[in-house]
Amino acid sequence: MVHAYILIQTEVGKAAQVATAIADITGVTSAEDVTGPYDVIVRAEAESVDELGRLVVARVQSVDGITRTLTCPVVNI
């Protein structure tokens, strides 16, 4: 199982709407609107890196109001 944090920038005033929409996507374990350089932080999981990529590109990035994403896979050192 691959886990990742997805850091999201949104259009002004859209953070709460984006977080709510993303929280309903299969593979997303949490989505919270935050302050700082990013507007929403998502925790996601997938069976493989390829599946994680498909989740981000096909499902998360298609949510209206998102301007940029940064995916940070979790590593176990």
C-alpha positions in Angstrom: 0.0 0.0 0.0 1.3 3.5 -1.0 0.3 6.5 1.2 0.8 10.1 0.2 0.0 13.7 1.2 -1.4 15.8 -1.6 -0.9 19.5 -1.1 -3.4 21.6 -3.0 -3.7 25.3 -4.0 -7.1 26.5 -4.9 -8.8 29.5 -6.4 -9.5 32.2 -3.8 -12.5 31.2 -1.6 -12.7 27.6 -2.8 -10.7 25.7 -0.2 -13.7 24.4 1.8 -15.6 23.4 -1.3 -12.5 21.6 -2.7 -11.9 19.7 0.6 -15.5 18.6 0.8 -15.5 17.3 -2.8 -12.2 15.5 -2.5 -13.1 13.8 0.8 -15.7 11.8 -1.2 -13.2 10.3 -3.6 -12.3 6.6 -3.1 -8.7 6.4 -1.9 -8.8 9.6 0.0 -8.6 9.0 3.8 -8.8 12.7 4.8 -9.1 16.2 3.3 -8.8 19.3 5.3 -8.6 23.0 4.5 -5.6 24.7 6.1 -3.8 28.1 6.1 -0.5 28.8 4.6 1.0 28.3 1.1 -1.4 25.5 0.5 -5.2 25.6 0.9 -6.1 21.9 1.3 -4.0 18.9 2.5 -5.2 15.4 1.5 -4.1 12.1 2.8 -4.6 9.3 0.2 -3.7 5.7 -0.2 -3.5 3.4 -3.2 -2.3 -0.1 -4.0 0.7 1.1 -6.2 2.5 4.3 -7.3 0.8 4.0 -10.7 -2.6 3.8 -9.0 -1.8 6.8 -6.9 -0.8 8.7 -10.0 -4.2 7.8 -11.6 -6.0 8.9 -8.5 -4.3 12.3 -8.4 -4.4 13.0 -12.2 -7.8 11.6 -13.1 -9.8 12.2 -10.0 -8.3 14.8 -7.6 -7.1 17.3 -10.3 -10.5 17.2 -12.0 -12.2 18.8 -9.0 -13.3 22.3 -9.8 -11.4 25.1 -8.1 -7.9 23.5 -7.9 -5.0 25.4 -9.4 -2.0 23.3 -8.4 -1.2 20.0 -6.6 2.0 18.6 -5.1 2.0 14.9 -4.3 4.3 13.7 -1.5 4.5 9.9 -1.1 5.2 8.7 2.4 8.5 6.8 2.8 9.4 4.4 5.6 13.0 4.9 6.4 
